[in-house]
Every structure is written in structure tokens, then in C-alpha cells.
Amino acid sequence: MPDETPAEGRITTGRDGDIFLIGFDRPKKLNGFSLKMYRELVAAYTEMEKDDAVRVGLLYAHGANFTAGLQLDQFAPLMARGESAAPEGGIDPFSLREPFRTKPVVCAVQGICFTLGIELMLAQDIVIAADDTRFAQIEVKRGIMPTGGATLRFVERAGWGNAQRYLLTGDEFGPAEALRLGFVQEVVPAGQQFDRALAIARTIAEQAPLAVRASLASSRRYLEKGPLGIKPEMEAVQRKLAQTADAAEGLKSFVERRKAKFTGQ
């Protein structure tokens, strides 16, 4: 059967119950990102956000590699002009500009995970890495700097010295180092990363949706405002959650010693 993947690649979307699946599909080019794929990725995140039936997302890649990064010849002219490649009004997969997604996303990575790949990975909430993953943030080797969040999130996750060790050299590192730096949360044998990420996504999807989204939003606000800045908001959100049908179901399931059945109400 002939390969039906477009030469410029594509972003695939699908559903596993209330989990929204987003996949990179350009394996012959190491899933290198074309402009077409980048714009389709924004559209996929926007679709995920707007679909009320979706509780959690799963970002992954088809083939042996996550992504080798941007197809630089397509993006360099936009960079030189200071233009964004993303359509206006869509959800930013890198969570660097509004509108932000409100639903959690689990990410599975394998093989080559360079530049854009690391930045996308760090923009998600939980990352599962295969033990064959190769990481590198190599923009300095191309005369540019990372602009998809690496300069922020490397420092946030790993601390100043660890961040500069890789941002300023472009050196490659492996999954054990990524785990040490806090870039990934689990390392599994190659080939198991998608199933493990899906299992975690399913566990998240079983929880109370309003509480999950509120917890995610509170964590994001902490990064923006610090602990004192979010305390009043936390208390106000908790009061609203305590009055929901899901909170009542959570209490009832506790008393009845059974698994809760949440509806998002």
C-alpha cells in the first residue's frame, strides 16, 4: 500500500474515549516540522480545547523519532521578518501566548527529539521518554536562539547552570540526563512510551474534569505570580469546586467506598 503521508507531512488527530490524540506524521523526514505541520498543530490544539467531550490530550509521533525540529529553510524568512508562523487566535502548543489551553496534555517522545521537539515536550504537563531518545537544543549551532520556550523552561526545570550547560553548547544528552534535569517524568523501554503515556492520560481522564483543569490553572498562575499572588484565587476556586456535582459525587463515592463517576458538572 503506498505511503499516503503528504511530502510536507501532517498532524494526525484522533480519539481514545475522552482523550484527544495529536500525532506528528512525517517519519521519512524524521518528523521535521514544515510550516504546514506547524499550522496544523495549532489547529489540532484549538480543536482539542473547543471539544467539551475531551478531558486530556496526548502528544506523540509516528515512526522512530519524535522530531528533528523545524524545517529551517521554511521558517528562517519568517524569523528574519519577525513574523509568527501560527494563525492568530489559535491555541499555542508552546503555551507562550494567549489563548492558553486549559486541558492537560501528556507527551510521549522517542528517538531524535531536537530543538522544537524539546520545546514542545516541555510545554506539556507530563513527559514519558523512550530509553532510545536523543535530546539536543542546537539553535546556537545555527546562529539563532530558541524561541519556543527552552530559554525559560530549561532554567525553570533544571536551574541556571544545568540550563546553560546545554543551551549554550548545543550538546546532545540522553534520557537519563533528561530525567535528572526534570525534563521528563519517566523513562521506559523503547516502544512502550505511547502506551505508558496513554495509561497516564486515562488515569487523568477518570478524575473530576473541573478539578483537573483548576489544578492545572493554579499551577500555571503560581509560575506567573508566586505563592502569595495566587492564594486568594485558590480559595475562591476551591469554594466554587466544592459546590459542584462532581464534588458531591467525590464525597459520596468516598463514603460508599467506590470509584467516583465524574461528569464535569
Protein Blocks (a to p, Z undefined) as FASTA:
>chain_A
ZZfbdfkopaddddehjaccdddddfknoopacfklmmmmmmmmmmmmmmmkbmbdcddd
ehjbfbecjcfklmmmmmmnopafbdghiacfklpaccddfbdcddddehjaehjlmmmm
mmmmbdcddfkbccddfklmnopacfehpmmmmmmmnojklmmmmmmnopacdfklmmmn
omambdcdehilmmmmmmmmmmmmmmcfklmmmmmmmmmmmmmnojmlmmmmmmmmmmmm
mmpmklmmmmmmmmnopacddehZZ
